[in-house]
Amino acid sequence: MACAIVLLAGIAPASAATMATVYKSPTCGCCSNYVEYLEKNGFSVKAINEDDMDAIKKRYGSARIASCHTMLVEGYVVEGHVPVRAIRKMLSEKPNIVGISAPGMPPNSPGMGEERPGTLTIYAIPKGNAKPTVFSVE
């Protein structure tokens, strides 16, 4: 029995949750919806209520292409209601960017209503002062 316990303890879960921190307004319902969406899709989310979201966006480099909440995941910034597909793409490709954004509050994005695949433009947030470019269309 002890051998079985030792063997089982060494087995990692097939798919560990991706750790993320989401800074959000304490009064924003769509931000809470997005956190739930992330958790349903394999993320372990630490949600932090923040009254000064502008300061968060400036600190992490997403102010110029902002949305309502800001997520940090594996060294990247994810701004707004970005679909998990785009986040996973970024994490697997590891581009040399600050992160990705779904600027504004698009009604066809996760947490904002019914998603319509192929209609949501996700932008790469470049380092420095370069202009954001299209990362993907989800």
Secondary structure, DSSP 8 states (H G I E B T S, - for coil): -HHHHHHHHT---SS--EEEEEEE-TT-HHHHHHHHHHHHTTEEEEEEE-S-HHHHHHHHT-GGG-BS-EEEETTEEEEES--HHHHHHHHHH--SSSEEEE-B--TTSTTTS---TT--EEEEE-STT---EEEEE-
